[in-house]
Amino acid sequence: VSTATPTSSILRRMGYDGPSLSEWLAEYRSRRKPTEVVLHRARLPVPVRTHPSRAPIASLRISRFDDPDNPCPTRGFYLFSLSETDEWVDDSWHEELDDAFDQAEYAFDVRRSAWEAVEGESR
C-alpha cells in the first residue's frame, strides 16, 4: 500500500488553483489536432538503414503544422524520414526551412534540386 501523498493534494497545499490533471487532460484531448502541411518531398535513390530496429529510409518529407487552437503561429519545420510504405521512421525539428534542407543534404546527400514542392498538401 502506497503512503505517498497524491500530487493534487501537494499542489493544493502550495496554493495551486488550476485545473486537476484529469480536467486538464479532458480539455487537452478535446482540442482539434494540428494539421500537418507538407511542403516538400524527396525520394532517396537507395533506401538507407540508420538503425537495426527501424525500417530503411526511402523518402523524406518537410512539413510544418497549423494548430487552429493555438493563437500563436506555429514555428519551425519537421524533416520526416519515411519507409518504403510511407511510414514514419524518424524526424528532426528545424527553426528555419533552410536548416531542414541542410540536414537532409548532410544526412542523406539529398540536394535541394532533388526536392519536389508540394505546397499546402494537408495530412
N, C-alpha and C positions, 0 to 999 in steps of 0.2 A: 504494500500500500504506500503510495507516494504521500509525503508530507509537504511537498512543495506548495508554495502559495501561488495560485493562478496569476498569470501576468496581468489580467484585467484588474485584479484586486490591488496589485502593486501600483499600477498606473493610476487608479482612482485615489490611492493614498498620496500619490505625488501631485495630485491636483489636475490630472489629465481629464478633460471634459469632452473628448471627441467620441466618435462612434466606436462601438466594440469591434473586435476583429470580425465577428460574424456579420455585423451590419456593414462594415467596410467591404468585405468580400461579396456580399449580396449586391451592393451598389456597383462594385467593380465588374462583376460578371454580367450585369445588365447593360453595360456600355456597349456601343457598337464597336466592332473590331476595326483597327486601322486597315486601310486598303493599300495593298502593295501596288505601286505603279511602276511597271517595267519600262526602263529607258533604253537599255542596250542589251544585245545578246551576242555571244560568240561561241563557236564550236572549236574544240581542240582538235588538231589534226590526228592525234593519237591519244586515247584515254590515259590518264595519269593516276596511278595509285599512290596516295600520300600517306596512307595508314593501313596496316594489315587488316584491321577490323572494319574498314569502311569501303564502300564501293568505289571503283575507279571514277575519276572526274572526267566527264566527256564534254561538258559545256559550262559556260559562265553566264551570269545574268547580273546586270547592275540595276538596282531598284531604289526607289525612295518610298516612304509611307506617308499617306494622308490620313490624319486622325480627326474625324469630324467632332469628337468630343473634347478635343484639346484646343483651347483658344490660341495657344502659341503655335506658330508654324513649326512643323516637324523638320528638323535639320539633319543633314547627313545623307549618306548613300551606303547601301549594302552591296557588297560583291558576293554573290552566291555562287558556290561551286556545286554543280549538279551531275547526277549519274546519267547513264545512257537512257534511263526511263524518266528523266527529268525530276528525279527525287533529290531532296536536299542531301548534300554530303558535308558541306562546311560553309562558313560565311565569315566576312570581316566587315567592320563598320569604318567608314571614312567620312571625315568632315566635308571634304571637297570632292567633286566628281573626278577631277584630275588625279586625286590620290587613289581612287578606286582603279582607274585606268593604269596608273603606275604600278600598283600592286599586282594587277593581272599580268602586266608585262614582266615584272620581276619574278613572280612565282610560276607563271605558265608560259612565258615567252609569247604572249598574245599582244601583238602590236595594235595600235589604235585603228589602223586601216582594216583590221580583221573584224571589227565590230559592226553589227547591223543596228541601226537606230530603230527603236520600237516605241516611239513617243506615245505615252499615255495608255498603254495596254494595262488594264486593271486585272488583278488576280484575286 
